[in-house]
Amino acid sequence: MKRIEPNNIKETTDIESLAYSAGFNVVEKVIQEREESNEYNIGSGKLDEIKDMAFKKNIDAIIIDNNLGPYQMYNIAQKIPRHTRLLNRYTLILDIFEKRAESKETKLQIKMAKLRYELPRAEDKIKLSNRNKNIGFMGLQKYSDNQVKIIKDRIKNVKDKLSKIKKENKYRRQYQRDLGFNLVSIAGYTNSGKSTLFRRLSEPYTVSENIERHDDLQPIAKSENVFFTTLDSITRRLNYDERNILITDTLGFIDDAPHWLIDSFETTYDNIYNSDIVLLTIDVTNPTKEIIRRTSAAHDILSYRNQARIITVLNKCDMISDEELERKKRAIDFLAPTPVSISAKKGQNITELKERIHRTLPPFETDRIMLPLQPKSMSLISWIYNNASVINCEYTYNGVMIEYEAETRIISKAKSKLKNIG
C-alpha cells in the first residue's frame, strides 16, 4: 500500500513506524511547521501539494500525524481522490489494534475506543450530512439523531460486557495471590523491548504443563521491531527459584494518548495498576530529552490508579557506551534514582533485575511448625513447598518439623491450615 503523511511540527519517525506497523508502505512524507488551521489543520497550500501528489501517484491513504476534527476531516476529504483513505494518528492506531487483537477482551476494548472516539463527532457529522452523503467515517457512514443514540447504546452494551470481564480478572488475580503468587507487570512505551524482556524473564515451558493451575497463561509473546506487537495481556511464570511470581506483558503506552483511549483499555491497564510491581521499560537508545519525556509521561499514566511499586528498567544498554548510559541515568535521576540497566535481547543483567524484584517485594520471614504424622499434615507440607522456600524438613517419631521462609500472608495462611489439622 502507499500513502502520504503530512506532519505537523513533529519528527516523522514515530508516525512512519506506526504506518509501517499498520501495513502501509511510506512513499512520500510532507512536513509543515506552522500553527494548526481551523479549516484543514494543515495549510491550504500544503494541502494542494498533497492533493496533487495523491492524484499523480495514485495514493491509497493519507495519514495526518495529529488529531482532526470532523469538519477538518470533511474539508480535506473534499480535496483528495475519492478512493484515498484519510486517517489521523488515532484512527491509524485503532486500525492497528483491530488487525492484531485476538482475545474477546481486547476486541471489546477496541470497539469501546472506536465508539468513544466517534460519539463527540457524530453530532457535527449530522450537520455535514446534508452537504455530502459520502462522509462516513470508520465504516459508520452518515449520521442521524437516532444513530447517535445507537452509538450511546452500543457504548453501554460494551461497557457492561467489559465490567463483567473486569470482575473476572479481579477474581483471577485474587485466586493467583491465594495460591501464593506475586504479580509483576511489564509496562512502557511500545517498541521499548517489553515483549523481549517478557520472553527473557518467563519460564520456557508450554501452557499445557500448567493450564489447570493458571488458566490465563498463553503460549507466546511476539517480539518484533514494530509497534503494538502485544495487545492481549499475556501471563507466564517468572523463571526464578526464590519466589512464586507471575509476570504479565501488556499493551504499550502511546504518545499523547487521549483520555478516551486510556479509559477504553481500562481492563487491560488494571493488570498494571493491581500488580505488586511494575517493570517500567525504557528504551535507553532514545535521545536523552525523549527518555526524560517518556519516563515522566509513563509515571503520570501509572499514577492514575497505580498501586504497585515501580522498578525502572533501562533496556538496550548493549547498544550504547557505558559513558552515554551513565549520562542518561543521571538525567532521569529525579524520576528514577535507582534504575536497572539491562539488555533483554542479550540477557545482560537479567539476574540483577530478578534480584531487584525479589528485594522490592515484601520481605520473607522465617517460620517453623510441628505437624502430627497424618495425611492432612502431608497435604500442608506439600502446600508449603509450593508456596514458600523450605529451609529444613525433618521427620521424627513424634511428627514432622518444617522450617521455611515466606511472606507474612503465606505464613498466616499456613498457620490457619495448621489449626484445621488439630
N, C-alpha and C positions, 0 to 999 in steps of 0.2 A: 504494500500500500504506500501511497505518497501523501505528503501533507506539507503545509506551510505553517509556520508558527511565528506570529508577531509577538514580541516580548516587550513588556513594559518595565524598563529600567533594570530588571534583574539580569544576572548571567543566565545563559541558556542551558547550562549543563544539566540542571535538575529537571527542567521540563523536557529536554531531549531524552533523558533517561526514562522518564515516565512514558513518553511516546513510544520508545523502543519496547518498554515493558508491555505496552498495550498492543504491540504487533505492528506498529507503523514504521515505515522507512522514511526517515527525515531527508527530504531532498532540497529544501530551502528553509532559511530562517531569516527573519527580519527583526531588528532591534530598534526600538524607539525610546528615547529618554525625554519624556515630557509629562506634564500633568495629564491625568485622565480626562477625556472629554465626556460630557454628558450624553452626546449623541451616539458615539461609536466606541467609547473607551479609548481607542487609538485615534490618531489624527485622520482627517478625511483624505489628505494627500497620501498618507501611508496606506490607507485602505484601498485607494485606487491602484497603488503599486501592487498590492497583494492580489487584488481582483484581476488585474492584467496577467499576473503570473499564474493564477489559478486557471484562467482560461487557456493560456498558451501551453501549460504543462499538464493539463487535464488532472488537476489535483483532486484527490479523493476526500481529504479532510483538512480543515484549518483549525489550529489549536491556539487559543489566546491564553497566555500564561497569567491569567487574572480571573477574578470573578466578574461575570457580566450580568447586568440586569436584563429583564425581559425586553425592554424597549431597545436596548443596545443589541441584543441577540436578533431582534426583528430587523433593525436598521441594517446590520451587517448582512443578514440573510438576503436582503433585497439587492445587494451589490454583487454577491458571489454567484457562481454557477449553481443551478438548482440541484445538481447531483452531488455537490460538495457538502459534506457534513461540517457543521460548526460546533466546536467543543471549547469549553474553557477548562481551567485547571481541575476543578472539582468533578465535572462530568466525565473528564478523562479518567480520573482516579476511580470513580464509580464504575466506569466501563471495565477497568482492570479488575476491580473487585468481583464484578458479576461473572467475568470469564473464569476466575480462579476459585471461586467459592465452591466448597464441596459439602460441608455439613448443613443440616437444616437450620441450625442456629445462625450461622454466618449468612446464609441466604436470606433469612428473615431480617437480619440487621441491615443488609444492603438494601433490601426492599424498604425498610423504615427510613434509611438515609435518603433514598431517591424521593420518597413521598414527602419527607420533611423539607427537602430542597425545593420541591415543586410547589408546595402549598402556598407560600407567600407570593409566588409568582403567578399563581393561577388567576387571581382576580384581575391583575394587569393584562393578562393574556386574553381575557374575555373582551376587554376594550379593543384589543387589536384584531379580534376575530372577524369583525366586520370589514376590515381593510384587506385581509388576505386569508383565505381559507387554509393555506398550507403553512401554518406557523407552529405546527405541533412540535413538541419537544420531548425527547426521551420516550418516544412511542406513544404519547398520550393524546396527540392530535389537538384539535381545538377544544375550547372550554365553554361551559355554560355554568350558571349558578348551581344547577343540580350536580354537575360534575365536581364542583368544589366540595360539595357535601359528601360526594362519593370518596374523594381523597381523604377527608377527615374520618369517615367511617372506616376506610382501609387502615389508616394510621392506628385507630383504636383497636381494630382487629389484630393487627400485627403486634401492637403493644401488649395485648392480653396474652398472646402466644409467647412472647419473649419474657413476660413476667413469670409464666409457668416454668420456662427453661431456667430462669434466674433462680427460682426456688429450688429446682432440682440440682443446680450447680452448688448452691449453698449447702444442701443436704449431703452432696457428694464430698465437698471439702471437709465437712464435719466428720463424715464417715472415715475419710483418709486420716484425719487427725486422731480419731478414736483408735485407729489401727496403729498409731504410734509414729505417723509420718509428719515431718516438717514440710512446708510448701514453699518452694522457691520459684520465682518467675523471672524470665529474661525480658527486659524492656529496652527500648531505644529506637532511634530513627531507622527507617527502612534502609537496607543495604549497609548497615553498620557491622554485619557479621553475626547477628543474633542466631540464625539457624545453624551456622557453622559452629558457634560456641555450644549450642544445644546438643549437636551431634557429638561434640568432643566430651561433654560432661556426662551424657546419658549412657546407661549400660547397653552394651551391644548384644541384646537378645531380642527375640521376636515377641510380639504381643501375646501369642498363644500360650507362652510359658507362664504368663501371669494374668491372663484375661479374667479369671474368676475373682481375683483379688482387686484388680484395678481396671474397672470397665471403661475408663476414659483413655487408656493408653492407645496410641496409634503407632503404626509401624515405621514411619519415616518422617523426616523433616527435610524438605528440599533446601539445597544451598546453591543458589545461582547468583550471578552478577547482574541481577535485575531487581526492580523494586517489587515489594509485596509478594515474596515467594511464600510467606506464611500468612494466611488469613484465618484458617481454622486453628484454634488453640490445640497444641499437641503436648501431651504429658508422658514422661517416662521417669523411671527411677534413676536418681543420681548415682553414678558409679563411684561410691565412697563407702568404705567399710565402717567408719566411725559413727555414722548416723543413718537413719532411715529417712531419706529425703526424696520427694517427688519434685521434678523440675518441669516447668511449662514454658514453651515458646509461644509468643503471642504476636498479634498484629503490630507492625511498626508504627511509630509516631509519624505524623505528616506535618510538614511546614505550614504555618498559618492556618491550621485546621480550624474551621468554624465550629461553633458550639453544637450546631445541629448534627455535625458529623461525629463528634466525640460522643454526644448523647445517644446517637443511634447505635453505637457499638458498646453500650454500657455493659451488657452481659459479658462481652469479651474482656473489657478492661477490669471487670470485677475480679478476674483471675489475678490481675496485678495488685489491685487495691487490697485484696484479702489474703495475700501471701504473707509469709513470715519474713521473707527477704526478697528484695527486687535487685537483680543484677542490671544496673543501668549501663548499657553497652554504648561506647562512644568510638567512632572511627577516628583514631588519632592521626591519620594521614591528612585529614582536612586542615585547611588553614586555621591558625590559632583563633582568629576572630570567629570563624564558623564553629569551632569547638566550644568556645565560650557561649555563643548564642544558643547552640543546640543543647548544651548542658543546662543552661539557665531555663530554656523553654521546657525541657524534659522535667526538671524539678517543679516547674509551675503545673504541668499536667499531672504529675504524681501527687502534688499537694492537694489536688482537687478533692480526693476522698481517700488517699492512700493511708493505710495503717501499718505498712511494712517498713522495715529498716532498709536503707539503700546502700548498696555497695557499687561504687562507680568503677567500671571496667574499661580501661583504655585498650581497645583492640587494634590489631595490625601493627603492633610495636616493632615487628621484624622488618617493616618497610621504611622505617626512618632511623636516623642515627640516635645514639644514646644522648648526645648533646641536645638534639631537637626535642627528644622525648622529655628531657628534664625541663626545658624551656616551657613546653606546653603544660606540663604538670604544675609548674609554678604559676602559670597564667590562670589556671582554674582552681588554685588552692583555696580561694574563698568559697567556692561551691563544693569542691570535693577534696578535702585536705589529705585524705589517705587513699588514693585510687590504687587499683591493682592493674599493672601493665601486663598484657598477655598477647600472644598470637594464637587465636583459636585455630587457624589453619595449620600451624606447625606444632601446636601443643605446648608452646612456650609458657611457662609459669602457671600452668593449669593446676598443678598440685598446690601452689601458693594460694590460688583462688579458692580451692576446696577448703584449705585450712582457714582462710578468712571467713568463709561461710560457716564453718564449724564454730569459730570463736564468736561470731556475731549472733548465732542462735543462743537461746537460753542455756546457761552452763549446766553441765552434768553434776549430779550429786551421787554419793555412794550410799547404797543401802544393803542390808544383809537380813535375810529372813530364814526361818527354820520351818520346814514343812514335814508333816507326817508322811509315812510311806503308804500312799493310797493313790488310786487312779486320778482323782481330782488334782492331786499335787503335781502329777506328771503333766497335766494339761496346763497348769500355771507356769511350770518350769519352761515348757515349750513356748508359751506366750512371752515370757521374759526374754528368752533367747531371740525371739522375733522382733521385740520392741526395745531392747536395751543392749548394753555392752556388758557381757558377763565376764567378771574378773575370776571367779572361782566357783566351782560347784562340787560339793563333797557328799557322798552317800555313806551313811553310818547305820548302825542297828537302830538308832533312835529316830532317824528320819533323814531329810536332805537339807543341807545348808547351801544356800546360793547367795553369792555376793555379786553385785552388779552396779553399773553406772547408768544413769538416765536422767532426763529432765524431771522436774518436780511433778508434773502432771502424770508421767508414766509411773513414778514411784507411788503416787497416791492411788492410781488405778490398781497397781499390783497389791497394795495393802487392802484395798476394797475386795479384790478377788480372794485374798487370803482369809478374810472374815467369812466368806461363803464356804470355805473348806472346813472351818470349825476346829 
